[in-house]
Every structure is written in structure tokens, then in C-alpha cells.
Amino acid sequence: MVGFPRPWWSARPTPTLKGRVSADAMSPTHLKVIRIAHWAGLGHRLMLLTNSGSSPNRLSPKQKVPEDSCEGSFHAWIFIVLLFFFVNPAKAQTNPRARDLGVPFDGTTGSLNAITDVKGVEVGHTTLILGAGPLKVGVGPIRTGVTAVLPRGKDSRDPVFAGWFSQNGNGEMTGTTWVEESGFLAGPVMITNTHSVGVVRDAVIAWRLRHGPPEEGGFAWSLPVVAETWDGYLNDINGFHVKPEDVFHALDSAHGGAVEEGNVGGGTGMICNEFKGGIGSSSRVLDAKYGGYTVGVLVQCNYGQRDQLRIAGVPVGREISGKRVWDDDVGSIIVVVATDAPLIPTQLKRLTRRVSLGLARGGSYSGDGSGDIFIAFSTANPGAAASKGLRQLTMLPNDQMNPLFLATVQATEEAVVNAMIAAKTMTGVDGRTIIALPHDRLREILKKYNRLVQ
């Protein structure tokens, strides 16, 4: 019998990035118990599942795993123990990003080159990876998750000014009708898979009710913003594996600092330009003469076709041969833009429109089947949503927005490439495999076109 008598992760050093176990790396015998959840900033957290051919049973780390679920799993436990005690989380931070490979980009990044360079922004993930082999709806394989972006952090209930834009509307982002009408975003931005939008939305409402009093005036209501992309090529999307506790965990574990990228959170099962995609982030800091403001971008990329992929202006997709996944621009991309510049909702909508230009730099043309939906918010003007008294606001003049527009384009372009660089090859439903963008080959191609930064 195997169990944890205490929350054993609480004594471990606090990492900024978490280790993870890939179901692809384990035999079917060893896939009885694995769920990876990210506890960045608070230490590692391993949530265990038993898979008896039906819905998995969720266990607290304090609970004991039933003896029958551990039968034949001794080597799996050895694997897990070795992973968590010998894989140093700090080493995960050394995984290369696009700039580390010599990809040239314009603009000055923040210290993290991530959306969390905007002070107060927190990001959390829950990543679900379980099973292998043929699709069994309701059982797996599972390759999905949830990502949460909190504009002022999980401890704040102060709304932010926001605006949104749909470049191509074959997708979903709930709550945007009220964002458009009110000009405010009054909670997190959540990103998941297409068929989990409902459960994520409802769970956000429940989480907000648990984490604070009713809104000013005594009303407890919420219109959460939840966006999606489709991961059904690798994931048992109709098995509805994202549960409320997964949403709670993404929210509760949200943190500042480095943002995990690639096969994490809502991006776990996503495909980008027919290579493995997922979560990516980048940032830009304006020159002091333009206010020194920061723009941060986070993407969940699941769009594009290989022969259109361009990186640093180079036709990388056409240079890399291999099996095609599809021969059209299908899928979607969700983009979250954060800034500390004092922008009002109409200006933030203008900012979201520039996201499309960043995607176009990478070869996107927003095909008919793509849901390209973007939201932007400003952390400036705290307290602007208060219902009593006159609100005193600051606003950047429109004719000073050009540097912010450029920063958004640049950070969007780089965030997508960061997602593809971080993503690892993944095998999912029915043995389908999506390869990662090969780093060595990318460097060779950039060098061929004299674009490699040595």
C-alpha cells in the first residue's frame, strides 16, 4: 500500500517551473496512476488518479492509493520518485527559448520576457496527461488542461479596463459581451479546450464566490471570460476530463515570475503550424521617452499550416519536410495582452487588433476554420470600477500609442515561436504523434538565410 502521510511537497524548495511526467514515456502497465498538476511558486504537487476503465478517482495527496490500483505499479512509483528527487526543477528553466537558439527578434524584452513582466499579473496551469493507445471516449488518452491569467493576481477583486477583438470567429471566448459593454474585465482569463468551456466557466464562478465577498452592492454574480482551442487530434476531447478542481488548481497555483510554456495547461494537446504547439509568452518594455511601459503577451497557439510558417522572416515550414497533419489553416489561437500603460477600453481594443499583425509575421492568414480571438487589459487606474463617487483616471493620448502597437506586434510574434520551441513531441489519441519543431534544424535554416544570431 502506497500513501503520503503528509503534504510532502511543502518541505521542498520553491521552484518557478515544475517537473512533469509524460505518459508517452511510460508503458501501459505504468499508466494506472499519473496526473501532473503545476504548483509553480509553491512547490511540486502530484495528484494521483486510479484508472479502472471508467472515470478516474481523484485522490488527495494525504489519501492512500487503494492496494488494487498499485498492483504491478512498483516500477511506476520508482520512476516517479526518481523524477521528483533527481530532476532539479531549476534545470527546467534552462530549457531553451527562441532567443537562446539564435532566433532574432526586434524590441527590448522585460526581465522575464513573459506576460508576468507586467507587475501584478499571475499565471497558473493545470496539465492533464493520462493514458495511451486507442481512443476510448471518457477514458482517454488525455492530453489537455487549463490555463489561468489573473490581471491583478488571485488576491485582487479590482477589475481592469479591457477590450477584445475577433480576427476570425470560429471559436469561443465567453463573457466578452459584457467586456464590450462595460469596458471592464472583472476576473481571470481562462483558456482550455473547446468542449471544456462550460465547466471552466462554472468553476470560475464557484472559485470567486469562495474567495471573497459579493460585489459592491451585495450582488454575487459573474460573467467569466473563458476561451478555447480544439485539442481533439491528440486528446479525448469528448471525454470531458477537465473538472472543477482542475480549474481551482490553476487559479490557486497562479504566480508571478517565469511562465511555463509548451505542453502545459490549456496548451497541452495543441498543434501549431503542424508542429507541437501550446502556451507561449513574451514581453516588450518601451523606451523611457515613450513612458517605459511594459506590454506582455500570452498565447495558446493551435493554428496554421506548415508551408506558411515563417520565423524571423525565413520560410522555415517549407524547409522542413515530413508528414503533414492537415493541408489547410485550421485550429485557433487565443492571445492575452497585458500592459501597465494607462489605456481605456477603446484603446485596448485597438491594441488587440495589432495582434493579427504579429501572427501574420509568422505566416498566419486566419483561415475560415480558425478561431483567432484576442483580449487586452491594463493594470493601470486601480479602483476605476468602484460604483460610488467620481473616478479620476489617467489616459495615454492616442497619438502616443504607436510604440505600444509595435510592442504588441513584436511580443505576439515571439510568444508563438516560444511556444513552439518549448513544446515537446507528443503522442496521443490512436497513437497519433505530433513532432516538436526541431531545434537543430531550425538553427541550420536560419544560418542558411543569414538570420541566425550567433
C-alpha positions in Angstrom: 0.0 0.0 0.0 1.4 3.4 -1.0 0.4 6.7 0.6 1.6 10.1 1.7 1.1 10.8 5.4 1.7 14.5 5.0 1.9 17.1 2.2 5.4 16.1 1.3 5.9 18.8 -1.3 5.6 21.5 1.3 9.2 20.9 2.5 10.7 21.1 -0.9 12.4 24.2 -2.3 10.1 26.5 -4.1 10.6 26.2 -7.9 9.4 28.5 -10.6 8.9 25.7 -13.0 7.6 22.2 -12.4 8.8 18.8 -13.5 6.4 16.7 -15.3 5.9 13.0 -16.3 4.9 12.2 -19.9 2.5 9.4 -20.3 4.3 8.7 -23.6 7.4 7.8 -21.6 5.7 5.0 -19.7 4.3 1.6 -20.6 0.6 0.9 -20.4 1.1 -1.0 -17.2 2.6 2.0 -15.6 -0.2 4.4 -16.7 -2.5 3.4 -13.9 -1.6 6.4 -11.8 -0.4 9.7 -13.3 -1.8 13.2 -13.2 0.5 16.1 -13.4 -0.5 19.4 -12.0 1.6 22.5 -11.7 2.3 24.1 -8.4 4.8 26.7 -9.6 5.8 29.1 -6.8 4.5 26.7 -4.1 6.5 23.6 -4.8 5.7 20.4 -6.7 2.2 18.8 -6.4 1.4 15.4 -7.7 -2.2 14.5 -7.9 -2.9 10.7 -8.3 -5.5 9.0 -10.4 -6.6 5.4 -10.5 -7.9 4.3 -13.8 -10.1 1.3 -13.7 -11.6 1.8 -17.1 -14.2 4.3 -16.0 -14.0 7.8 -14.6 -10.7 8.3 -12.7 -11.0 8.8 -8.9 -9.4 11.9 -7.6 -7.3 11.4 -4.5 -5.8 13.9 -2.1 -2.1 13.6 -1.6 -3.0 12.7 2.0 -5.2 9.8 1.0 -3.8 6.3 0.4 -4.0 4.7 -3.0 -6.1 1.5 -3.0 -4.0 -1.6 -3.0 -5.6 -3.0 -6.1 -4.6 0.2 -8.0 -1.0 -0.3 -7.1 -0.8 -3.9 -8.4 2.0 -4.1 -10.9 2.9 -0.5 -10.5 6.0 -0.8 -8.4 8.2 0.4 -11.2 5.9 3.3 -12.0 6.4 4.5 -8.4 10.2 4.1 -8.7 10.0 6.2 -11.8 8.0 9.0 -10.1 10.3 9.0 -7.0 13.4 9.3 -9.2 11.9 12.0 -11.3 10.9 14.2 -8.4 14.1 13.7 -6.4 16.7 13.7 -9.1 15.3 16.1 -11.7 16.1 19.5 -10.4 13.3 22.0 -11.1 15.8 24.7 -11.7 17.2 22.8 -14.7 13.8 23.1 -16.3 14.4 26.8 -16.5 17.5 26.2 -18.7 15.3 24.7 -21.5 16.0 27.0 -24.5 13.6 29.6 -25.7 13.7 31.1 -29.1 16.3 33.7 -28.4 18.6 31.1 -26.8 18.6 29.2 -30.2 19.6 32.3 -32.1 16.3 33.5 -33.4 16.4 37.2 -34.0 13.6 39.5 -32.7 13.2 43.2 -32.6 12.5 45.1 -29.4 13.6 45.1 -25.8 12.1 42.4 -23.5 11.3 42.6 -19.8 13.5 40.6 -17.4 11.3 37.5 -17.8 10.3 38.0 -21.4 6.8 37.0 -20.4 3.4 38.4 -19.6 4.3 38.4 -16.0 6.7 41.3 -16.6 3.6 43.4 -16.2 3.5 43.9 -12.5 0.7 42.0 -10.7 -0.1 39.6 -13.5 -0.1 35.9 -12.4 -0.4 32.7 -14.5 -1.3 29.2 -13.4 -1.7 25.9 -15.2 -3.2 22.5 -14.6 -1.9 19.9 -17.1 -3.7 16.6 -17.6 -1.7 13.8 -19.2 -3.0 10.2 -18.9 -3.1 7.0 -20.9 -2.0 5.9 -24.3 -3.3 3.9 -27.3 -6.7 3.7 -29.0 -9.4 6.3 -28.2 -11.9 5.3 -25.5 -14.3 8.2 -25.0 -14.5 9.0 -21.3 -11.2 7.1 -20.6 -8.5 8.6 -22.8 -5.9 9.2 -23.8 -6.0 12.5 -22.1 -3.9 15.4 -23.3 -5.5 18.6 -22.1 -5.7 21.2 -19.2 -6.5 24.7 -18.1 -4.5 27.9 -18.0 -5.4 31.0 -15.9 -4.3 34.6 -16.3 -5.1 36.9 -13.4 -4.6 40.6 -14.2 -4.0 41.7 -10.6 -3.3 38.4 -9.1 -5.5 35.9 -7.3 -5.9 38.0 -4.2 -7.4 41.0 -6.0 -11.1 41.7 -6.9 -10.4 45.0 -8.6 -11.5 44.9 -12.2 -9.3 46.2 -15.0 -10.1 48.1 -18.2 -10.2 45.7 -21.1 -11.0 45.3 -24.8 -11.3 42.3 -27.1 -11.3 41.6 -30.8 -12.1 38.6 -33.0 -9.9 38.3 -36.1 -11.8 35.2 -37.2 -14.7 34.0 -35.1 -14.7 30.2 -35.5 -14.1 29.9 -31.8 -15.3 31.0 -28.4 -14.5 33.5 -25.7 -17.3 33.8 -23.1 -18.0 37.0 -21.2 -16.9 39.3 -24.0 -20.3 40.8 -24.5 -20.1 42.5 -21.0 -16.4 43.3 -21.6 -17.5 45.2 -24.7 -20.4 46.9 -23.0 -18.8 47.8 -19.6 -15.2 48.2 -20.6 -14.1 46.1 -17.7 -12.6 42.6 -17.1 -13.7 41.5 -13.6 -11.8 38.3 -13.1 -9.3 35.9 -14.7 -8.9 35.0 -18.3 -9.2 31.2 -18.6 -8.0 29.1 -21.6 -8.9 25.4 -22.1 -10.1 23.0 -24.8 -13.3 23.6 -26.9 -15.5 21.2 -25.0 -14.5 22.2 -21.5 -15.5 25.9 -21.7 -18.7 25.3 -19.8 -17.2 23.5 -16.8 -14.4 26.0 -16.6 -16.8 28.9 -16.7 -18.9 27.5 -13.9 -15.9 26.6 -11.8 -14.6 30.2 -12.0 -17.9 31.5 -10.6 -17.6 29.0 -7.7 -14.0 29.9 -7.1 -14.8 33.6 -7.0 -17.6 33.0 -4.5 -15.2 31.2 -2.3 -12.5 33.8 -2.5 -14.3 36.9 -1.4 -17.5 38.7 -0.5 -20.2 39.7 -3.0 -19.5 42.6 -5.4 -20.1 46.1 -4.1 -23.8 46.4 -3.6 -24.2 42.9 -2.3 -24.7 41.1 -5.6 -22.8 37.8 -6.2 -22.6 37.4 -9.9 -20.0 36.8 -12.5 -19.6 36.6 -16.3 -16.3 34.8 -16.6 -14.0 35.1 -19.7 -13.2 31.6 -20.9 -11.5 30.9 -24.3 -10.8 27.7 -26.1 -8.9 25.9 -28.8 -9.5 22.4 -30.1 -7.2 19.6 -29.0 -9.2 16.6 -30.3 -6.4 15.4 -32.5 -4.4 14.2 -29.5 -6.9 14.4 -26.7 -10.1 12.6 -25.8 -11.9 15.9 -26.0 -15.4 14.3 -25.8 -14.4 12.6 -22.5 -14.8 15.9 -20.6 -11.8 15.3 -18.5 -11.4 18.8 -17.2 -13.1 19.0 -13.8 -13.8 21.9 -11.4 -10.9 21.0 -9.2 -8.6 21.4 -12.1 -9.8 24.9 -12.6 -9.4 25.7 -8.9 -5.9 24.4 -9.0 -4.9 26.6 -12.0 -6.3 29.6 -10.2 -4.9 28.8 -6.7 -1.4 28.0 -8.1 -1.2 31.1 -10.3 2.0 33.0 -9.7 4.3 35.7 -11.0 7.8 35.0 -12.3 8.6 32.7 -15.1 5.7 31.3 -17.2 5.8 27.7 -18.1 5.5 27.2 -21.9 4.8 24.4 -24.4 2.8 21.3 -23.4 1.2 22.8 -20.3 -2.2 23.9 -19.2 -4.7 24.6 -21.9 -2.0 24.2 -24.4 -1.1 20.6 -23.5 -2.6 19.0 -26.6 -2.4 21.8 -29.1 -0.7 21.9 -32.5 0.8 25.0 -34.2 1.7 25.2 -37.8 1.6 21.3 -37.8 4.3 21.1 -35.2 3.6 20.7 -31.5 2.2 24.0 -30.1 0.8 25.1 -26.8 1.5 28.0 -24.4 4.0 30.7 -25.1 4.7 34.2 -23.8 6.9 37.3 -24.4 7.1 40.9 -23.4 8.4 44.3 -24.5 9.5 47.3 -22.5 9.2 50.7 -24.1 12.0 53.2 -24.1 11.8 55.8 -21.3 11.0 58.5 -23.7 7.8 56.6 -24.6 6.8 56.1 -20.9 8.8 53.0 -20.1 5.6 50.9 -20.2 5.5 47.1 -20.4 3.4 45.0 -22.8 3.2 41.3 -22.1 1.6 38.6 -24.3 0.5 35.0 -23.6 -0.7 32.8 -26.4 -2.4 29.4 -26.7 -1.5 28.5 -30.3 -3.3 25.8 -32.2 -3.4 27.2 -35.7 -1.6 27.4 -39.0 -0.2 25.2 -41.8 3.4 24.2 -42.1 4.2 25.5 -45.5 3.2 29.0 -44.4 5.3 29.1 -41.2 7.9 31.8 -41.2 10.3 32.5 -38.3 12.3 35.7 -38.4 11.1 36.2 -42.0 12.5 32.8 -43.0 10.2 30.2 -44.7 11.1 27.6 -42.0 8.0 25.4 -42.7 8.9 24.9 -46.4 12.4 23.9 -45.4 11.4 21.1 -43.1 9.9 18.1 -44.9 7.8 15.5 -43.1 4.4 14.1 -42.8 1.6 16.7 -42.9 -1.1 16.8 -40.3 -3.5 18.7 -42.5 -3.3 20.8 -45.6 -5.3 23.9 -44.5 -5.2 26.6 -41.9 -7.3 25.1 -39.3 -7.4 25.4 -35.5 -7.3 28.5 -33.4 -5.2 30.9 -31.3 -6.1 32.7 -28.2 -4.0 35.7 -27.3 -4.0 37.7 -24.0 -2.3 41.1 -24.0 -1.4 42.8 -20.7 0.0 46.3 -20.2 0.6 48.8 -17.4 0.1 51.7 -19.8 -2.9 53.8 -18.8 -5.3 52.8 -21.6 -9.1 52.9 -21.7 -11.2 50.2 -23.3 -11.3 51.7 -26.8 -7.6 51.9 -26.8 -7.2 48.4 -25.6 -9.4 47.2 -28.4 -7.1 49.0 -30.8 -4.2 47.1 -29.1 -5.9 43.7 -29.7 -6.2 44.4 -33.4 -2.5 44.6 -33.7 -2.2 41.0 -32.5 -3.2 40.0 -36.0 -0.1 41.7 -37.4 2.2 39.8 -35.1 0.6 36.5 -36.2 0.9 37.5 -39.9 4.6 37.8 -39.4 4.7 34.1 -38.6 2.6 33.1 -41.7 -0.9 33.1 -40.4 -3.7 34.3 -42.6 -6.6 33.5 -40.3 -8.3 30.7 -42.2 -12.0 30.1 -42.2 -11.7 27.3 -39.7 -9.6 29.3 -37.3 -10.8 31.0 -34.1 -8.4 33.9 -33.6 -9.7 35.8 -30.6 -7.8 38.3 -28.5 -8.2 40.2 -25.3 -6.2 43.0 -23.8 -6.3 44.6 -20.3 -4.5 47.4 -18.5 -3.4 47.2 -14.9 -3.3 51.0 -14.6 -6.2 53.0 -13.0 -6.8 50.8 -9.9 -10.3 51.4 -8.4 -11.7 52.6 -11.7 -14.7 50.2 -11.4 -15.9 51.5 -8.0 -19.6 52.3 -8.1 -19.6 55.4 -5.8 -18.2 58.8 -6.4 -16.4 60.2 -9.4 -13.4 58.3 -10.7 -10.2 60.1 -11.5 -8.5 58.4 -14.5 -5.3 58.7 -16.4 -5.2 58.0 -20.1 -2.4 57.9 -22.6 -3.1 60.2 -25.6 -4.0 58.3 -28.8 -1.1 59.8 -30.7 1.3 58.3 -28.2 0.1 54.7 -28.8 2.3 53.7 -31.7 5.1 52.3 -29.6 2.5 50.1 -27.8 1.2 48.9 -31.1 4.7 47.9 -32.2 5.4 46.2 -28.9 2.2 44.1 -29.2 3.2 43.0 -32.7 6.7 42.1 -31.7 5.7 40.3 -28.5 2.9 38.3 -30.2 5.3 37.1 -32.9 7.9 35.9 -30.3 5.3 34.3 -28.0 4.2 32.0 -30.7 7.8 30.9 -31.5 8.5 30.5 -27.8 5.5 28.1 -27.6 6.8 26.0 -30.4 10.4 26.0 -29.1 9.2 24.9 -25.6 6.7 22.2 -26.9 7.9 18.6 -26.9 6.9 15.8 -29.3 3.6 14.3 -28.1 1.7 11.1 -28.9 -2.0 11.0 -28.1 -5.2 9.5 -29.4 -4.9 6.4 -31.5 -1.1 6.7 -31.5 -1.1 10.0 -33.4 2.2 11.8 -32.9 2.9 15.5 -33.4 6.6 16.3 -33.6 8.2 19.3 -32.0 9.9 21.9 -34.1 13.5 20.5 -34.4 15.8 23.0 -32.7 19.0 22.0 -34.6 17.2 22.1 -38.0 15.8 25.5 -37.2 19.3 26.8 -36.5 20.6 25.4 -39.7 17.8 27.0 -41.7 18.3 30.4 -40.0 22.0 30.2 -40.7 21.3 29.3 -44.4 19.3 32.6 -44.7 21.9 34.6 -42.7 19.4 35.2 -39.9 21.0 33.2 -37.1 22.2 35.2 -34.1 25.5 33.6 -33.0 
